[in-house]
Amino acid sequence: MQPADLHYRSLLEIADRIRRQDVTSETVTELLLERIEQHEGRLHSIALLLADSALEQARRADREIAAGLYRGRLHGVPIGIKDLLWTEGLPTAAGMDVLRDFRPEEDATVVARLKQAGAVIIAKLQMTEGATLNHHPSVSRPVNPWDAARWTGVSSSGSGVATAAGFCFGSIGSDTGGSIRMPSSANNLTGIKPTWGRVSRHGLIHLSESFDHLGPMARSAADAAAMLQVIAGLDPSDPTTLHDPLPEYLAVMDGRLSELVIGIDWEFATGGLPSPVVDSLRAALSVFEELGAHVREIRFPWTPSDAMSTVPIFESEIALANADYFPAQADRYGPWLRKTLTRATAGHDRLGLARAYIERERYRGRLRTMFREVDVMLVPALGQVLPTWEQIDDRAADEIPFDPDLIRFTMPFNVSGTPTLTLPGGFTPEGLPIGLQLAAPWLGEPTLLRAGAAFQEVTTHHTRHPAL
């Protein structure tokens, strides 16, 4: 294995080589730390580099593996975590000035499970303020390694950049309205937003608790599946986690799609979109058909009014999440979040909030009915070609809680709590990545991963990396 290309090898390949002792975890970790030292100064993806502890964890992994104590596919593999997950004794700020001195007394369940699996936690990764749209003014926002002028996706901006840049072999992101899927799309990654409750959220600094999800961001469906296997499952510390048995995700990735039915709502999935996004969608459908899948036209039961109907829930929950600090410390918040919280803390009328919860349940029911016709649904990940930061900054000045164009294909699946898989789907003529998204019914992760892995067996979009 040559150091020049080690950072872009797959997580599973690195894991297997560490297991077979072809290379040590310490060597792999040292090489990634050298890469971080070389490039992080202009990418700003890391909130807290854990170099010393990462090397200590790597050496421990090497000793355990040499002694025959192999913990599984993440043993000795460097992973990054978004800085809204508690890490015992370490700063956990969630991109916020009001939390810059917060040091939890325990690890989040996801962090604890990664450590138990022998993963090397190499860094806590940068993010937007409180997992919202904008970074706090005190933060140097992460830079997209594909094009510095372009958006990184939010709020898991550092997770997207660090994984794409080869600083880690996978990372943990959170997703309230698209924050795993948008940065995965922007950085040419594969991301899983699991079913709500499939992954414990104990030790997560919440944005909007009934919409929040945690999941893996990686460079292939197989790598993401290996990470999901470790972090998913019932957790007594989080009563919202699901009791359903946990499948062996890698075992279901057998490439068989002959019985898979893919739904497409052409009006919803392509209406008003630029041709590169539409072309990538059509090309992906052709690939799936060649693999034996069947395509069926459907009507997706979601409208722009459905998106706006959830605003009372989102704003009430974001006000609750920040109640300890806002408005008492309003001056420590950035402009966008301060404006949003000012509106949110004004409150919603009881009837309007009740109506929002009822409409959410009605939409979930309509979606369950739709998924009786198809196994998965294909949509873009973003409603446009990757925008520039200048365009994003202009939108952030608007008096809306989130940009409906950006979340057109992501928010519906936070409202439903159902799982999605984001896949690299191609590139624009200018070389900008285009993301696609497969959505499935409740606990449909095995179907998503089987479809995504089969797609990546015959396409190469996910094997392209930015030139740093």
Disulfide bonds with the S-S distance in Angstrom:
none
